Amino acid sequence: MMNQNFEFYVKGGSSRWWFAVMPLNHRMQMKSVEVKKNGKWQQMEFGKIDSFYWLGTHLDTQFELRFTLMNGKSIIHKVTNPKGDQFINTGKSF
């Protein structure tokens, strides 16, 4: 059974310098994943690395991610620890 909350996985080896995430527990196709840098949302790159990861680089020590589905619904989550190989439960659902 899927968790009702939206989660994402942070790929092993990730840090604020090279950060890769895989969205989980969403019932519709993911349209975009963005990171807030210098007060502006920037699109993360999809498919540059293996599997279904979105990639961001040169991030602050803490940052916000915005996950948006094809239907336009979004979830924003603040990342306070960008270390790799962890599952993050946002406590929110689409």
C-alpha positions in Angstrom: 0.0 0.0 0.0 1.3 3.4 -0.9 1.9 5.9 1.8 -0.7 8.7 1.6 2.0 11.4 2.0 4.2 12.5 -0.8 7.8 11.3 -0.4 11.0 11.6 -2.3 14.3 9.8 -2.3 17.6 11.6 -2.2 20.2 9.7 -4.2 23.3 8.4 -2.5 26.2 10.7 -2.9 24.0 13.8 -2.9 25.0 17.0 -1.1 24.3 20.7 -1.6 26.9 20.7 -4.5 25.3 17.8 -6.4 21.7 16.9 -5.4 19.5 14.3 -7.1 15.9 13.5 -6.1 13.4 10.9 -7.2 9.7 11.8 -6.4 7.7 8.9 -5.0 4.0 8.3 -4.1 2.4 10.5 -6.7 -0.5 9.2 -8.7 0.0 11.5 -11.8 3.0 12.2 -13.9 5.5 14.7 -12.4 5.7 17.8 -14.6 8.6 19.5 -12.9 10.8 19.7 -9.9 12.2 23.1 -9.1 14.7 24.5 -6.5 14.5 28.0 -5.0 17.8 29.7 -5.6 18.4 33.4 -4.8 14.6 33.8 -4.2 13.7 32.5 -7.7 12.4 29.0 -8.7 14.8 27.2 -11.1 13.9 24.0 -13.0 16.0 21.0 -12.1 17.3 18.8 -14.9 15.5 15.5 -15.5 17.1 12.4 -17.0 20.7 13.7 -17.0 21.6 10.8 -14.7 20.2 7.3 -14.3 16.6 6.4 -13.6 14.0 9.0 -12.8 16.1 11.6 -11.0 15.9 15.3 -11.1 19.3 17.0 -10.6 20.3 20.3 -9.0 23.8 21.7 -8.3 25.4 24.4 -6.2 22.6 24.8 -3.7 22.5 26.5 -0.3 22.9 24.5 2.9 19.0 24.6 3.2 16.7 25.1 0.3 13.1 24.6 -0.9 11.9 22.2 -3.6 8.7 22.5 -5.5 7.2 19.3 -7.0 4.5 20.0 -9.6 2.2 17.4 -11.2 0.8 17.6 -14.8 -2.5 18.7 -13.3 -0.8 21.8 -11.8 -0.9 20.7 -8.2 2.3 21.5 -6.3 4.0 20.6 -3.0 6.8 22.7 -1.6 9.2 21.2 0.9 12.2 22.7 2.7 15.3 20.5 2.7 17.3 21.0 5.8 19.8 18.1 5.3 20.7 17.4 1.7 22.8 14.2 2.5 22.2 11.3 0.2 20.6 7.9 0.6 17.5 9.0 2.5 13.7 9.0 2.1 11.9 12.2 3.0 8.3 12.2 3.9 6.9 15.7 3.3 3.8 15.1 5.5 1.7 16.5 2.6 -0.3 14.9 -0.2 -1.4 16.0 -3.7 
